[in-house]
Amino acid sequence: MRFLLIVVSIVLTTPVLAATSSKCPGEEGYFYTNDRHSKNPSDGGFISHDADVTDDIWVGKNAAICGFSSVTKSARILGRSVVCGNAKVHGSRARITGYARVCGNAEVDGTHQEVTLQGYFEANSGVYNKGTYTAEKPAPKVKTKSTKEVVSEFVKALGSFEETYYAFTDGDIRKMSYEEEYSIKIDDANNPCEVVVTKSTEREAKRDDYYALVPYEEQTFRVDLGELDIGEIIESEWKKTYRGMLIFTFSIDRIKSDDLYVFAYEKHTDDGDTWYTREYETIDALWINGESKSELQQLNAKFKAAIEACGG
């Protein structure tokens, strides 16, 4: 019987070697036993081999003592709290609980007065020897997109934006169909805010069952997104409701560029085809149109985000 008691005593007082804990990354240690010399010992939390602790402390099962920290003189480490670095916690009136962290060179001294660190409070320096310190759970960190990422999302959205829509005048007499598409690229890898845009538009105007005009227009210009102003989605004033169909638009103003664009028209008449071009036109504004307001709103939002990211 005496031999059995000796064996039990060894089991209760000998720490398990080579244990690890996610609370103390890269460290080895053991799991503490609370009240190990009493008749009712209980499992405690992780203790790093480099930490300094005494037999009279209490370590909650989900708490941890890491690094070269020191916890002595009946201090209580509870909840999911962590003591790490070179921190010191000592005294029977010291209580660390919740998700609190005592790290760095902080010291919690509960020798003479009650001192509690709780909630999500973090101490990395200074001496805490009385009172209660608490903090709410910090807001989750939101990954901030880089300017290039925001502009790239806009480039992708505009590059895949295609619209076919119809404008009507004089009832059924004249119907104009529009097909618009865009190609866009970041022109300078070191400056994602400088982009080159090419807008291609094809129109077909039909009158009395024959095509009166089939023009093609292409505009290419280089702009700095930070210089632009962008409007809200509105119903186009120069287009009317027809059979429940509406045309929506938003404008981009203050386009400044040394690049000029070319109009190229193909005109069909009774006398035959006539071609002509107008060169060296300047552009200071752009309108993006479509029948789907929701698609236009999504493009408008990404356009605004790119302009804002570029300082506009």
C-alpha positions as CSV (number, residue, x, y, z in Angstrom):
1,M,0.0,0.0,0.0
2,R,2.8,2.4,0.8
3,F,4.4,1.6,-2.5
4,L,1.2,2.5,-4.3
5,L,0.9,5.8,-2.6
6,I,4.5,6.7,-3.7
7,V,3.6,5.8,-7.3
8,V,0.5,8.0,-7.2
9,S,2.5,10.9,-5.7
10,I,5.1,10.6,-8.5
11,V,2.3,10.7,-11.2
12,L,0.7,13.8,-9.7
13,T,3.9,15.8,-9.3
14,T,5.8,14.8,-12.5
15,P,4.9,17.0,-15.5
16,V,4.4,15.4,-19.0
17,L,7.3,16.4,-21.2
18,A,7.2,17.6,-24.8
19,A,3.7,18.8,-24.8
20,T,2.7,21.7,-27.0
21,S,-0.1,24.3,-27.2
22,S,-1.4,26.5,-30.0
23,K,-1.5,29.3,-27.4
24,C,2.3,29.2,-27.2
25,P,3.4,28.6,-30.8
26,G,6.8,26.8,-31.2
27,E,7.2,26.1,-27.5
28,E,7.4,22.9,-25.6
29,G,6.2,22.4,-22.0
30,Y,3.7,20.5,-19.9
31,F,0.2,20.7,-18.6
32,Y,-0.1,22.0,-15.1
33,T,-1.9,20.2,-12.2
34,N,-3.7,22.4,-9.8
35,D,-3.7,21.6,-6.1
36,R,-1.4,18.7,-6.9
37,H,-0.6,18.1,-3.2
38,S,-4.2,18.0,-2.1
39,K,-6.8,15.2,-2.2
40,N,-8.6,16.9,-5.1
41,P,-6.0,17.8,-7.8
42,S,-7.4,19.0,-11.2
43,D,-6.1,19.5,-14.7
44,G,-4.6,22.8,-15.5
45,G,-3.4,24.7,-18.6
46,F,-0.2,24.6,-20.6
47,I,3.1,25.8,-19.1
48,S,6.2,26.5,-21.2
49,H,9.4,24.9,-20.0
50,D,11.0,28.3,-19.9
51,A,8.3,29.9,-17.7
52,D,8.7,30.3,-14.0
53,V,5.8,29.1,-11.9
54,T,5.2,28.0,-8.3
55,D,3.1,25.2,-6.9
56,D,0.5,27.5,-5.3
57,I,-0.8,29.2,-8.5
58,W,-4.0,28.2,-10.3
59,V,-4.0,27.8,-14.1
60,G,-7.3,27.2,-15.8
61,K,-7.6,24.2,-18.2
62,N,-7.8,26.5,-21.2
63,A,-5.3,29.1,-20.1
64,A,-1.5,29.1,-20.8
65,I,1.7,30.5,-19.5
66,C,4.3,31.0,-22.2
67,G,7.7,32.3,-23.0
68,F,9.9,33.4,-20.1
69,S,7.0,34.8,-18.1
70,S,6.7,34.4,-14.3
71,V,3.5,33.5,-12.4
72,T,4.0,33.1,-8.6
73,K,2.6,33.6,-5.1
74,S,-0.9,32.2,-5.6
75,A,-1.8,34.2,-8.7
76,R,-4.8,32.9,-10.7
77,I,-4.7,32.5,-14.5
78,L,-8.2,31.6,-15.6
79,G,-10.5,31.3,-18.7
80,R,-8.7,31.4,-22.0
81,S,-6.1,34.0,-20.9
82,V,-2.4,33.9,-21.7
83,V,0.7,35.1,-19.9
84,C,3.7,35.4,-22.2
85,G,6.9,37.2,-23.1
86,N,8.7,38.4,-19.9
87,A,5.5,39.3,-18.1
88,K,5.2,38.8,-14.3
89,V,2.0,38.0,-12.5
90,H,2.2,37.5,-8.7
91,G,0.2,37.8,-5.6
92,S,-3.0,36.0,-4.3
93,R,-5.2,39.0,-5.4
94,A,-4.0,38.9,-9.0
95,R,-6.6,37.4,-11.4
96,I,-6.2,37.1,-15.2
97,T,-9.3,35.8,-16.9
98,G,-11.4,35.8,-20.0
99,Y,-9.3,36.3,-23.2
100,A,-6.9,38.7,-21.4
101,R,-3.3,38.7,-22.4
102,V,-0.4,39.8,-20.2
103,C,2.8,39.9,-22.3
104,G,5.9,41.9,-23.1
105,N,7.3,43.4,-19.9
106,A,3.9,44.0,-18.1
107,E,3.6,43.2,-14.4
108,V,0.4,42.4,-12.5
109,D,0.9,42.7,-8.8
110,G,-1.8,41.3,-6.6
111,T,0.2,41.4,-3.3
112,H,-1.8,44.1,-1.5
113,Q,-4.9,44.9,-3.5
114,E,-7.4,43.1,-5.9
115,V,-6.3,43.5,-9.5
116,T,-8.2,41.8,-12.4
117,L,-7.5,41.8,-16.1
118,Q,-10.5,40.4,-18.0
119,G,-12.4,40.4,-21.3
120,Y,-10.0,41.0,-24.3
121,F,-7.7,43.4,-22.4
122,E,-4.1,43.2,-23.4
123,A,-1.2,44.4,-21.3
124,N,2.3,44.6,-22.8
125,S,4.0,47.1,-20.4
126,G,3.5,48.9,-17.2
127,V,2.5,47.8,-13.7
128,Y,-1.1,46.9,-12.7
129,N,-1.6,46.7,-8.9
130,K,-5.2,47.5,-8.3
131,G,-8.6,47.8,-10.0
132,T,-10.3,46.0,-12.9
133,Y,-9.2,46.3,-16.5
134,T,-11.4,45.1,-19.3
135,A,-11.8,45.5,-23.1
136,E,-14.4,44.5,-25.6
137,K,-13.6,42.0,-28.4
138,P,-11.8,43.9,-31.1
139,A,-13.5,44.3,-34.5
140,P,-12.4,41.7,-37.0
141,K,-9.6,43.0,-39.2
142,V,-10.8,43.7,-42.7
143,K,-8.3,43.1,-45.4
144,T,-7.7,46.4,-47.2
145,K,-7.4,46.1,-50.9
146,S,-4.5,47.8,-52.7
147,T,-5.1,50.5,-55.2
148,K,-4.1,48.0,-58.0
149,E,-6.6,45.4,-56.8
150,V,-9.4,47.9,-56.7
151,V,-8.6,49.3,-60.2
152,S,-8.1,45.7,-61.5
153,E,-11.6,44.8,-60.4
154,F,-12.9,47.9,-62.2
155,V,-10.9,47.1,-65.3
156,K,-12.4,43.5,-65.4
157,A,-15.9,44.9,-64.9
158,L,-15.7,47.4,-67.6
159,G,-14.0,45.0,-70.0
160,S,-16.8,42.5,-69.7
161,F,-19.6,45.1,-69.9
162,E,-21.5,44.8,-73.2
163,E,-24.8,46.4,-73.9
164,T,-27.4,46.1,-76.7
165,Y,-30.3,48.5,-76.4
166,Y,-32.8,50.4,-78.5
167,A,-33.9,54.0,-78.8
168,F,-37.2,54.8,-80.5
169,T,-38.4,58.1,-82.0
170,D,-41.6,58.8,-83.7
171,G,-43.3,55.7,-82.5
172,D,-42.5,52.7,-84.7
173,I,-41.2,54.8,-87.5
174,R,-37.6,54.9,-86.5
175,K,-35.7,52.4,-84.3
176,M,-32.0,52.8,-83.4
177,S,-30.1,49.8,-82.0
178,Y,-26.9,50.3,-80.1
179,E,-24.1,47.8,-79.3
180,E,-21.4,49.0,-77.1
181,E,-18.3,47.3,-75.7
182,Y,-15.1,48.4,-73.9
183,S,-11.5,47.3,-73.8
184,I,-9.4,48.7,-71.0
185,K,-5.9,48.1,-69.7
186,I,-3.6,49.5,-67.0
187,D,-1.1,51.4,-69.1
188,D,1.7,51.8,-66.5
189,A,2.5,48.9,-64.1
190,N,3.9,51.4,-61.6
191,N,0.8,53.6,-61.7
192,P,-2.4,51.5,-61.8
193,C,-4.5,54.6,-61.9
194,E,-3.5,55.4,-65.5
195,V,-5.6,53.4,-67.9
196,V,-6.3,53.3,-71.6
197,V,-9.9,52.8,-72.6
198,T,-11.3,52.0,-76.0
199,K,-15.1,52.3,-76.5
200,S,-16.6,50.7,-79.6
201,T,-20.1,51.5,-80.7
202,E,-22.2,50.1,-83.5
203,R,-25.5,51.6,-84.5
204,E,-28.3,50.5,-86.8
205,A,-31.1,52.9,-87.7
206,K,-34.1,51.4,-89.4
207,R,-36.8,53.4,-91.2
208,D,-39.6,52.1,-93.3
209,D,-38.1,48.5,-93.3
210,Y,-34.7,49.5,-94.7
211,Y,-31.5,50.5,-92.9
212,A,-30.9,54.2,-93.3
213,L,-27.6,54.4,-91.5
214,V,-25.0,51.9,-90.2
215,P,-22.2,53.9,-88.5
216,Y,-19.3,52.5,-86.4
217,E,-17.6,54.6,-83.9
218,E,-14.4,54.0,-81.8
219,Q,-12.9,56.2,-79.1
220,T,-9.6,55.6,-77.5
221,F,-8.2,57.7,-74.7
222,R,-5.8,57.6,-71.7
223,V,-7.0,58.9,-68.4
224,D,-5.9,59.2,-64.8
225,L,-8.7,57.8,-62.7
226,G,-7.9,60.2,-59.8
227,E,-8.9,63.2,-62.0
228,L,-12.4,62.0,-62.9
229,D,-15.9,62.8,-61.6
230,I,-18.6,60.2,-61.9
231,G,-22.4,60.7,-61.9
232,E,-25.3,58.7,-60.5
233,I,-27.5,56.3,-62.5
234,I,-30.3,58.2,-64.1
235,E,-32.9,57.7,-66.8
236,S,-31.5,59.2,-70.0
237,E,-33.4,62.4,-70.8
238,W,-32.9,62.0,-74.5
239,K,-34.5,58.6,-74.7
240,K,-38.1,57.8,-74.1
241,T,-40.1,54.9,-72.6
242,Y,-41.2,52.5,-75.2
243,R,-43.1,49.3,-74.5
244,G,-42.0,49.3,-70.9
245,M,-38.3,49.7,-71.7
246,L,-36.1,52.4,-70.2
247,I,-32.5,53.4,-71.0
248,F,-30.3,54.4,-68.1
249,T,-27.0,56.2,-68.1
250,F,-24.2,57.6,-65.9
251,S,-21.6,60.1,-66.9
252,I,-17.8,60.4,-66.4
253,D,-16.5,64.0,-66.6
254,R,-13.2,65.8,-66.5
255,I,-11.5,63.3,-68.9
256,K,-8.2,64.9,-69.8
257,S,-5.9,63.2,-72.3
258,D,-3.4,64.0,-75.0
259,D,-4.7,61.0,-76.9
260,L,-7.3,61.8,-79.5
261,Y,-9.9,59.5,-81.1
262,V,-11.3,58.9,-84.5
263,F,-14.9,58.7,-85.8
264,A,-15.4,56.3,-88.7
265,Y,-18.9,56.2,-90.3
266,E,-20.4,54.1,-93.0
267,K,-23.5,55.8,-94.5
268,H,-26.0,54.0,-96.7
269,T,-28.0,56.2,-99.1
270,D,-30.0,55.6,-102.3
271,D,-27.0,56.8,-104.3
272,G,-24.6,54.2,-102.8
273,D,-22.3,53.9,-99.8
274,T,-20.4,56.9,-98.6
275,W,-17.5,56.7,-96.1
276,Y,-16.0,59.5,-94.2
277,T,-13.9,60.0,-91.0
278,R,-13.4,62.8,-88.6
279,E,-10.0,62.9,-86.9
280,Y,-8.4,64.7,-84.0
281,E,-11.5,65.0,-81.9
282,T,-11.0,65.7,-78.2
283,I,-13.1,64.2,-75.5
284,D,-13.8,65.6,-72.0
285,A,-16.7,63.4,-70.9
286,L,-18.1,59.9,-71.4
287,W,-21.6,58.4,-71.0
288,I,-22.2,54.7,-70.3
289,N,-25.7,53.5,-71.2
290,G,-27.7,50.4,-70.8
291,E,-31.2,48.9,-70.4
292,S,-30.3,47.0,-67.1
293,K,-30.2,49.5,-64.2
294,S,-28.8,46.8,-61.9
295,E,-25.9,46.0,-64.2
296,L,-25.2,49.7,-64.6
297,Q,-25.3,50.2,-60.8
298,Q,-22.7,47.4,-60.3
299,L,-20.4,48.9,-62.9
300,N,-20.9,52.4,-61.4
301,A,-20.0,51.2,-57.9
302,K,-16.7,49.6,-59.1
303,F,-15.9,52.7,-61.2
304,K,-16.4,54.9,-58.1
305,A,-14.3,52.6,-55.9
306,A,-11.4,52.8,-58.5
307,I,-11.7,56.6,-58.6
308,E,-11.7,56.9,-54.8
309,A,-8.7,54.5,-54.5
310,C,-6.8,56.7,-56.9
311,G,-7.5,59.8,-54.8
312,G,-10.4,61.2,-56.8
